[in-house]
Amino acid sequence: MAAGPGATTATAAGAAGDEGEYVKPFTPEKAKDIIMSLQQPAVFCNMVCDWPARHWNAKHLSEVLGGKPVRFRMGMKNTDPAPQFETTCSYVEATLEEFLSWNCEQSAGSGPFRDYDHSQFWAYADYKYFVSLFEDKTDVFQDVMWADFGFAGRTGRESTLWIGSLGAHTPCHLDSYGCNLVLQVQGRKRWHLFPPEDTPRLYPTRIPYEESSVFSRVNVVHPDLRHFPRFREARRHTVTLGPGQVLFVPRHWWHYVESIDPVTVSINSWIELEEDHQARVEEAITRVLVCALKTAEDPNNTKAWLNPTEVEDISHETNCRYLNGAVSALVDHYRTSEEGAARASATNGECATRGTLDGQASGEVGQPPSQRLPVGTAEQSTASLFGPNLIPVTPSAKEPSRARGDMFEIDRKDFVPGDGEHSGESRCTKRQRTMCTDEHAIAGQTASNRLAAPSTFISTDDLLDCLVNPQVTRIVAQLLIQGRTL
């Protein structure tokens, strides 16, 4: 099938050769250097041919897990412009064997999926941490070898597993921490990605609340442009990830991920970054505000706004303790980094440049030098690396839209080339440059909220969308830290 407009395609060349003679295209050191400097999503090819986990299809996993039940999130196959958040889905406890039976026979039968018509529902076993899923089979951790990407000692122990049926997806969101490496094992997934600078155009919200996840109020595959007009300006990147390929998602790139084959299996690992120290403070601020206001609004109805994945104590006392711990840890880290930099400069006979919080243009604390490189510099240093083994995810060509009542739906093209190929359009994640924090960006977001909700009634959620906007919490975190470092 031909790729859609604006898509880039590549074949995973050389993957089928004699494994005994196979040489990976990047050494672990070079792969890590790429990940730590690249500022756009990209697909690594021919890096996991010898991983045992490369053959972890759903049938194999059902045999490994035996009769162990797994929690599946059940969602509707529809074109509703409202995102399907976890709080609006139902859940089923079932074995992988029962899932495969329901999915292959396409019949509810008498098992755990009996209430879910396969033609109307999808199932997703998402966010399954290896340490919980394989707690009695820890030898399988070694089947995942992130050391090939330069992260020595990182295995399945630091990974999560995702198993879904056709149509299963995660709502559009950005991850607060780290960057992301995703191995596609079985089937294909289509990734819709948007750069951090598009945050105002994605209408961020923290309801439903999940620590480390900032959700978009836009259903990016069926957008309601009447309520979210600024989404028209968002720069969509898409890529269809196939088996054996590894997607790098940089820091703070928004992403919506959907399964486009009958069964999909993928494995991911979030890589910690220096910026995570400040992100933890921002997340702690968000948690305090969201939990305080939402529990005050309705103390007995947390299910309406708290994601099912959040099982920790959300009391104000606990949240304030978390906030104080995060601030203290960041201040300690910042001071240690400053002292280390000063010592290194003195050793080299150089003048130590003390970067204060006030003077950091990026708004990041303790940001490593590789993250402070100008975008042009980073692009020049990595452009020569792109080729059949490292494919950049590039912006999608503008697609024709058609009106449907008050909703304009983007005409979805099937960007899926032939076997062994993928189309390249990306969305930036976590290693990208930090989001703009000036008053113009914040004012633009406020204006967008007014357009999205023209009613004069202001709800708690409306207030929280402003108070815990990522741009606002970043400023609050910096003010808190400044007060302890002056």
N, C-alpha and C positions, 0 to 999 in steps of 0.2 A: 504494500500500500504506500502510496506516495506521501511524502512529508508535506505539511501545510505551508502556507506562505510565511516566510521569515524564519523557517526552521533550518537548523543545520543538522546534517546527518553524518554519521561516521560508522564504519564497520570495525568491530573489535578484532583487528588483524593480529594474526600470530598466536591466538589463544589455543588453537587446536593442535599445536605441534607436539613433539615428543617431550613429555614433562621432564624427563631426565636431562634434556639438553636446554630446557627453557630458561632464558634469562629475563628477569622482570625489567621493564623499561626504565624504572626509577629505583635507585637505591633507597633504603629507609631514610637516610640523611637528606637526600634530594627531595623525596616525597614530603617530608616534614617541613623542609624549607619552603616548598611550594604552598603548603597549607598555611603556614605562618605568615606568608607575605601576600598571597592571592586575595584580591578584593572583589571577586565575583565568583558565582557558582561555577563548578567545572566537574566533568565526569572523567574519572580514572578508568582506563581499560587495561586488561591483561595484567592485573596486579594480584588476583586472588585465585588463579588457576589451580594452585596446589592446596588451597584451604579445604579441609574436610567439610567445613560448614557450607561450602559452595554447593553441596549435594543435599542440603537439608530441605527437601521438599516437604509438603504437608503430610504426605503418606509416611515418610520416614520419621517425621517428628511424632506422629500418632503412635508409632511403634516404640519410640524411645520413651514417651511419656506414659504409655500403657493406658490405663483407665483413669488417669489423673484428670479431674475436671478443670476446665479453663473458663474464665468469664468472657462472654461475647457481648459486645455492644450491638444492639439491633436498631437499624435506622431505615427510614422509608426511601424507596426509589421514587423521587419526584423532582419537579422543577420549581419548587416553592422558593421564592426569593429570600426567605428567612433562613439563616444558617441553622443546621442541625447540631446544636450544642449537645454536649454529653448529658446535660440536665433534662433535655427533652427526649432522650432515647430510653429504651427499655433494655433490660439485661437478662442474659440466659447463662446458666451454668451447664456446660456440656463438655464431653470429651472431643478430641480432634476427630476421632472416628465417627462420632455422631454428627459433627459438623460436615465432614466430607460426604457422609451418606445423604444428609439434607441437601447439600450443595450439588452433588452429582445427580441424585435422583430427582432433584427439583420438586420434592414433595415433602410436606410437613410430617406426614406419618404420625406415629404415636410417641415420638421421642421428645426431648426438651424443646425442639423447634416446632412443635405441632401447632402452635398458635400463630406461626409466621409463614405466610405464603411466599414462596421463593421468588415469585414474579414481582412481588411488591416490597420485599425487604432485603437488606444486605446484612451481613454479620461481620464483626471485626473484633478479633482478639488483639488488642493494641496495648502498647506500653507494658509488655510482660518482661519484667526484669529476670535475667538468667538466674540470679542468686535465689530467687523465690521459685521460679518455674522448675529449675533443675537442682533443687537443694539436696536431693539424695543421689544425684548423678553428676557430681562436680567435674568429673573427667571430661565432660563435653565442653567445658570452658576453653580448653586448649584447641578446639576446632576453629576458633575465631582468632586470627593472628594479626591484630592491629599493629604489631611491631614492624610489619612490612611497610607501614606508613610513618615509621620513625617514633612510635610511642611504645618503647620497650616495656614489657611486662603487662601491657594492656591486652586482655583477652575477652572471652565471653563474660567474665565476671563483671566487667564494666559495660555491659551491653544490654540492649532490650530487643525483644522479638515482636514482630507484627505479622499476623495472619488474617487475611480478609477474603471476602467473596467479591464478585463483580459489583461495583458501585460503592463499596466501602470507602470511607474517606474521613479525614480529619478536617474540621473547620479551619479556615484561614487564621493563622496566628504567627507570632514571633516568639522565640525562646529567649528568655532573659539572660541565660547563662551559656557560655562557651560557643563553640562552633560544632558542626555536625558532620559525621561521616556515615553514609548509608550504603550498605551492600544489598543489592537486589538479588535474591536467591531463586525465586520461582515467580513466573508471570511477570507482568509489566505494571508499572505505576506511572501515572502522569503527574508531574510536579508543576504547579503554578507558583511562580516566585515573584516577589516585588521587593525592590531595594529599600533600605531603612529610610531614605529620604522621602519615600512615598507614605510614611506613617500618617500624616494628616489626611491623605486621600483614601486610607483604609478604614477610617473612623474607628480608632481603637477603643476597646472597652475592657474592663476587668470583671464584668458580670456576664457569664458565670465566673466565679473566682477560682483560679488554680494557681498556686505558687509557681512562678517562673514562666507562665504562659499569658501573653497579651493577645486577646482575641480581636478579630475584626467583626464589625456589625454587618459587613457586606458578604453576601453569598457570591463569591468571585466568579463562579461559573454560570450563575443566573442572576446578575446584578439588577437591583432595583434602582435605576439611575434617577428616578424622580425623587426618591428620598436621599440618595447618596450621589449627588451630581458630580462631586469632585473625583469620584472613582474613574470617571472618563479619562482623567489625566494620569492615572496610574500606569507605570511602565511594566507591563506583564512580561515575564520570561517563562517559557515552558520547556520542559524536557521530558521525554518518555524514557524512563530508566528500565533497561532490560537485564536479564539474568547475567551475573558475572561482572556487572558494572558497579562502580562505587561513586556516589555523588558527594561532593564536598559542598556544604552549605555554610557560607560565612556568617559571621556574627550579626544578629539582629535583622536577617532577611526574613520577610514574611513568606509563609508557604501554606499552600492548600494541596493535599496529596490524595489522589483517588486511584483505586484499583480498577484497571481496565481489562483484566483477564478473569476467568472464572475463579481461579485461586491465586493468591499472591502471598509470598513470604519474603520478608526483608529483615535485616539486622542493622541496628545503628548503635553508635556510641557518641556521646557528647564529650568533646575535648575541652578541658578547663583552660581558661585564659586569665591573664592578669586583670582584665576589666571586670571579672566576676566579683572581685572584692567590693567594688562600688555597687555593682548590680545587686548584691545581697542587701546592702543598705536600702536601696530603692525598693526592693521587694518587701523588706520589713516595714517600710513606711506604708506601702500599699496595703499590706496585710492588716496593719493596725487600723487604718481608715476604713477599709471595706468591711471588716468584721465588726468594728464598732458601730458604724452607721446601719448596716444591714440587720444586725441582731437587735439594735434599738428599734428598728422599724417593725420587725416581727420576730421575737425571740424564739418562737416555736416552729419556724418554717425555713430552716437552713437548706433544705433540699431544693428550694426554688432558685437559689443563687450560688450555692457551694457545689463545685464539681464533685462527683462521686469518688474521684481519686484522692480528694483531700480528707484524710481520716485523723489528722492530728488535732490536738486541743486548740480551739480558736478563741479562748478567753482573752480578755483585754490584758490581764496580768501576764499571761504567757507570751502574747504578741509583743508587749513592751519589753519583756526580758529578751526576746529574740532581737528586737531593734537595738537595744543597748549592746548586746553581744556583737551584732554585725558592725556597728559603728566603732566599737573598741578594736575589733579585729582589723578593720580597715585602717584606723589611725596607726595601730602598731605596724601593720604592713607598710604603710606609707613612710613612717619614720625609718623603718629598717631599710627600705629601698633608697631613701635619701642618704642615709649614712653609708650604705654600700656604694652608691654612686660617687659620693664625696671621697671615699677611700680609694676607689678605682682611679678617679681623676688625679688625686694627689700622687698615687703610685706612678702614673704616667707623666707626671710633671705638667698636667694641664689644669686649667681653671675649672673648678666644678661649677656647673650651672644649676643653681637650685630652682627647680620649676615649682612655683607656688600654685595653689589651686586657682588663684585669681588669674594667673598668667597662662593657664593651659587652654589654648584655643579649642582643643578637641572636647574639653569638658570631661575627660577621663582622668582618673587618678591611678598612678602607678602603671601607666600604659607603656608597654615595652617599645623600644625603638622601632621594631619592624612594623608596629601598628601606627606609628606617627609619620611614616613615609608619605609624601604627597601621592595622590592617586596616579598622576602621570608617571611618577618614578616607578611605582609598583607595576603598572601596566607594561612599561618598557622592559622591566627586569623579568617578567614572566611571559611576555608575548612570544619569545623564541621557543618556549617550552611546549606551546600548543601544537598538536599534531594528532596522529591516529591514536595515541595513548593518553592524551589529555585534551579533552574537547571542552572549550568554553561554552557556557550557557549564555546565549545572547538574547537581546530583546526581541520579542515577537513583532512581526509586521502587524500593523493595524488591520483588524478583521472587520468585515462589514457587519453592521448591527441592524436589527429590525425591531420595529415597535410591536409591543404586545400589550394593548391597553395603555396603562400608565407605566408599564415596565418595558425597558429596552433590554433585550437579551442578546448577549454577544453570541454570534453564530459560531458554535464550537466545531472546529475542524479536527479530524482525527490525525494527529501528528505522529502516526506510527508507521515507520518505514518497514522494510522487510526484516526477516530474522537476522539477528546479529547487529542491527543498526539501531540508532536512536536519533530523535530530533532534538535540537538544542535551542532552548529558550529558557531564560533563567529568572530566578527570583533571588535576591541576595539575602543571606542570613547573617551570621554572627561576627564574621571577621571584617565586615564592611566598615567604612568610616562611620563615626558616631552620628546620630541624628542631630539635626540643627536644633539649637535651643534658644534662638533669639525670639524677641517678642513678636516678630512678624509671623513666624511659623505657628506660634501659640495662638495668635489672633486669628490666623487662618483656620486653625482647628476649631476654635470657638465659633467662628462664623459657619463652619460646616455643620456643627452640632445644631445651630439654630435652624439651618435649612432642613436638616433631617427631622427635626421635631418642632414644627411651627406652632404647636399648641403653647398657650401661655402658662399652662400647668407645668411646674418643675418637679420632677420626681426625685427620689433618693438616687436612682441610677443616673439621672441626668447630672446631678451634682457630682457624683463619683466619677463620671466620665471626664469631668474637668479636673477634679482634685487629684486623681491618680492617673492622669494622662502621663505617658512615659516621659514627655518633655518636662512636665511639671515636677514629677518625683525626682528627676535628675537634678534639677535646681535645688529642691529641698534637701536632698542628700548632700550636695556640695555645701549648703549653708550650715547643716549640722556638723559636717566635718571641719569646716573653717573655724567654727566656734571652739573646736578642740585642738586646733593646730596653731592658732595665732599666738 
